[in-house]
Amino acid sequence: MRIEQGARYENMTDGLDIEALRGAVTRAIAAKGFAPGNDELAADFGVSVGAIESGLRSLQSRHAMLLHPHVCKPWVVHPFALAPGSCWVETERRGYWANCLYCALGIAACLKTDASIHTRLGGEAEAVCFTVRDGRIEPSSYLFHLAVPAAQWWNNVIYACSSFQPFRAAADIEDWCERHDISKGAVLTLPQLWGFAQSWYGSYVSEPWRIRSKAEIEAIFAAHGLTGEFWRL
């Protein structure tokens, strides 16, 4: 998940519209299951590979995607993971990796499709499959725990996503936090999480992608009851 802080940034880098670049990468992953190469993007946008790399780095600096540490290549383009994550999302057309259940639901939301999401409770031994059918998530009785406060997600977004896990009951969350020495954070119902994913990711493929302002992010949080210190940016 992306957190954008401060005023809106200038969205042109080396003559390249970085919002359009992010949108193109997202749609390509949705269509093919992997990101296009920088040379392919350069040809599509009519710019140099250097301009594409500058644009990708600019997107990373704005918390709009994550690149590999030592090469200018997308690693995570939320909601899609480009390496195996904790969730496998099966749709009628193809499958996708996601780094947490929230992002997995984001894939179903942005593709506007039914999906089967395979993961494990607490990232441990017990496998579970959640299904999105006709705009609903089942089984809906589970809970979703987020250990890292929103303002800290991008300090280490891979860790943050890995610590966001589903559980059967509130007591299981308490036990999991104690056993792993992880602070208890926010707890959402699955219908609440699904609604949040729809609001955040629902337009990522069907509409031009753009960077949200801090005020827009806070409004989405508030619309789903995500208030208090944990959600403060």
N, C-alpha and C positions, 0 to 999 in steps of 0.2 A: 504494500500500500504506500502511496506517495503522500508526503506532507509538504506543502508549499508554504513557506513562511515569508512575512514581509510584504512589501509592495510588489505589484506585477513586474516581471522582468521584461526587458526588451527581448522579443522573440525571434530576432534575426541574428544569425551567426554566419559570417563570411558570405553574406547574401542568401543564406539558406533559412527558410522558415522552419524552425525547430519543432513547432507544434505539428506542422504538416509531416515532418520526418517521423515524429513519434507515431502519428496516426498511420503512416504507411507501414512502419515496422509492425505495429499492432495488427493491422489487417492482414499482413502477410503471414504472421504467425497463426492467426485464426484460420486462414485458408490452407496453409501447408504444414503447420505444426512446428515450424522452425523459422528463425529470423533470416532475412535475405543477407547476402554478403555486402560488404561496403562498396565493392565495385559495382554490384547490381544496383544499389541505391544511388550511387553516383551517376550511373547511366540514366536511371529513371528521372532524377532531378536535374540532369544536365549540368552537374557541378563536378569538381574534382573529388577524388577519394579523400584528400586532406580536408576538404570542406565538410564531407560527411562525418569524418572522425571528429572534427571540431564540434559539429552539431551534436553528435552522440555524447561527447564529454560535457557539453553544455546541458544536455538533458539530465545527465547524471548529477551535475552540480545543483540542479533544480529539483532533485529527488523524483525525477520522472522515469528513470530506469536505472538499473545497476549493470555496470560493465564488469568484465573479468578484470582482476587486479593488474595484470601485466600485458593485456592486449585490448585494443579498442574494439571489443565485440560484445554485444548484449548477452548478459547472463540471466537477468530477470527483467521482464517487461510486464509488470503487473497488469492483469492477474495471472499472466502466463509465466511459468518457470521453464527455462531452456536447458535444465539438467534435472535429473530425478529429484522430486520433492516428496513431501509426506503424503501427498494425495495424487491419485490417478483419476482423471475425469473422463468417463466414457460417454460420448455422444453418438448419435446415429451416424454421423459422418466420419469422425476420427476421435482419437484420444489425445489428452494433453496432461502434462505435469502441472501441479500447483504446489506451492510451498506451505500452504495451510488451508483449512477448510473454508475460511473466509474467501481466499483467492479462488478456490475451487468453485464456490458458489458464484463468484464474480465471473468466471468463465461461462457458466450456464446463463448468467444474466446478460453478459454482453453479446453472446451468440443467440440469445433468445430461444433456447432449446431445452428439451428435456435432457437429463443427464443422470448417470450413476457415478457416485463419488466413493472411491475405495480409500480407506485410511485406517488408522488404529486409534483406539481410545488412549489418550494421554501419550501417544507416540510409543506405546509399549506393546504387549503381546496380542491383545484382543483386537481382532479385525472387525471393522464395521463398514457397512455400505449405506450411504444416504442417497436418496433418490429425489430428483426434482421432476415433478410431473404436473403438467397443466398449471404451472405457476405456484406450486406448493412444494414444501420440503417434508419428507417423511424418512424415518420416524421423527416426529417433531418434539418429543418429550426430552431429548438430550439437552445438555448445556454446553456452552462454548466459553472457555476461559482464556483471557488475554493477560499475560504476565507482565508485559512491558508497557509503561504509560505512553500515550500517543506522542508526546513531544520527544520521546527517546527512540522511536522506532528506527529512524534512519541513522542512529549512532552505530547500529549493527543490524541492518534489516534482515539478514539471513537468520541471525539468532532470534530476533523478535518473532519472525514468522514461525520458526521451529518451535517456539515456546507457546504458540497459540494452538490449543488442543481441545478436542471434544471430550466430554465426559458423560457418564450416565446419570450422575446425581451430584448434588453439592458436596456431600460427604467425601466423594471420590476426589474432588478438587482439593479439599483440605488435606487429605492423606497424601496426594501426589505432591503438593507444595512442600509438605514436611519432609517427605522421603528424598526429594531432590534439592532441598534448600533453595526453593524458588519462592519469591514473595507472591502472595495472592494479589491479583489485580482485579480486573473487571470480569463480570460473568453475564453473558447474554443467553437468552433462549434461542433456539434455532430459528423460529419464525422471525425473531428480532434481527438475528444475524442475516437471514435471507433478505429481509427488507432493506437492511443497510447495504448489502452487496448489490442489490438492484439499483439503489439510488446512486451508489458510487461508480459502479462499473457498467451500468445498463446501456450507456450511450457510447462506450469506448470504440465500438466497431461501426455502429450504424450512423454516427454523426461525426463531424470533424472533431478531432481530439484537441483539447486546449488545457492549459494550466489553470488550475483553480486558485482563487485568492484565499487568504486565510479566513475571511468572512464567509465565503462560500462553503469552505470546509466545516467551519463551526456551525453553519446553518444545517448542513447534512447531519452532523453529529446530533444536534438538538432535535431534529425531526424524528430521530429514532431513540430518543431518551438517553443519549450518550452524553451525560453532563457530569459535572464535578471535577475534582482535581485530576483524576486519571486522564480525562479527555482534554484538559487544558493545553493549548498550544503555546 
